[in-house]
Amino acid sequence: MRGWVPFLAFLLLVLQGCAQAPLRGTGDLGVVIERAAGSVEIVETSGRTVLARVTGLGDLSHASLNFSRDARYAYVFGRDGGLTQVDLLQQKLVRRTLQAGNSIGGAISQDGRLLAVANYAPGGVKVFDAATLELLADIPAVDDAGKPSKVIGLVDAAGNRFVWSLFEAGEIWVGDFRDPRRPQLRKFRNVGKEPYDAMVTADGRHYLAGLFGEDGLAMLDLWNLDAGVTRVLDGYGRGEEKLPVYKMPHLEGWAATGTELLVPAVGRHEVLVVDQGNWKEAGRIAVHGQPVFVVARPDNRQVWVNFAFPHNDTVQVIDVPSRRVVHTFKPGRGVLHIEFTPRGEHAWLSARDDNKVLVYDSETFALVGELPADSPSGIFFTHRAHRTGL
Amino acid sequence: MKRCRHSWFAIVLVIPCVALAAGPDTARQGEITHLVRQDCGSCHGLTLAGGLGLPLHPEALRDKPKESLVATILFGRPGTAMPPWAPFLSETEAEWIVDMLLQGKF
């Protein structure tokens, strides 16, 4: 009888091991920001369920995140300057550092080794080792006159570079971090008044900063920095009075369909269409309110749009070939974000004031799932790990 | 009976004062608090510690005249990203917001 004890103990250990960690991939995982609770939900898009909640991430209003290149970890950038590494498989917080007083977002380098964080206060960019969160470089956003700026529109680019913009100074800076402790900076001045957010096209070539202080975008060709910054859609409002802006548009999700770029107009109930061949305005699409996110389905056939307060209960779907709004619906109160599954069969929407994440079929527009979430804002799926600018 | 009449008199006197001090009713206060945290918070931060917009903590506002804070909420600040909230808030409600902000109560 006594001889059974070690065997039973062994069996128990084996069974425990099985129960604890079934092997799984991360390709269908995602993270939902719970902005008020300072927590995130780890979700999976195959069965559309919440797997776990991770708490203790601080002030997550306006939080965004990047995934590690193995898509196992999420690096969450909080408004309070917190940078938190979350393990999607072990479903826990791994590391956390308070790196600034007030920050707006970040980016992960092409090789996955560096994390850059854009800060409002004190304004600048800090670069960390993605494995240890050790600080490697600290670049204050101070212009030649010694005036500090808030940093916005930070993205990654080829060659282990990061690109960002200075809100007050109206500058775009390109940092080469091949030697992370000795970054090489190139500054482009007078790019336009108050760049408020920026994006890089999916091929990583063009960096576009939206301007709040004037109508237009500042564009930098990252394949040819010597060409400098050029102006796109200059004066698209043509002197018309702008409507008051109750929420800044976001450019990270700008829809680049390959030949056309669909861009939220600032202070207008319009989505602008830009021809990517000549960078001229190719059309305007009238929409329900002031667009915030303009997000292309992965096949680029549709673009989904959500809106600023007081129209943030509505989402519209634009058919790209015909440039027509083909579907308008009200998924819930306070729709803050739209994220497509990797191949686009479903769109996940966060309804902040209904404490829900809603999943829609992108062909039939039928509601196919609903997940509880506490004041959800950003939704991020792991396929972002392998895309430049996300 | 006399006593009773006195207390009625007192209540009638007190009610307008309470109404003035309290501003919007409880339900509306809830709506406005939500608006301040979520919609003002999208620029000023959920905890109002600042973002693209300035911090709205009491120490950041204390040296500014109350009327100009109320006017900023109602009419915005031209030339900046601050929009006018008059379409959504009355003057009394904007005053209530300023009082609450100055007391750090959001």
Interface residues (C-beta under 8 A of the other chain):
Chain A: R35 A36 D59 L60 S61 H62 R79 D80 G101 N102 I104 Y120 A121 K150 I152 F167 E194 Y196 F212 P244 V245 Y246 K247 M248 F309 P310 G334 R352 D353
Chain B: H34 R37 Q38 D39 G41 S42 C43 G45 L46 T47 A49 G50 G51 L52 G76 A81 P83 P84 F88
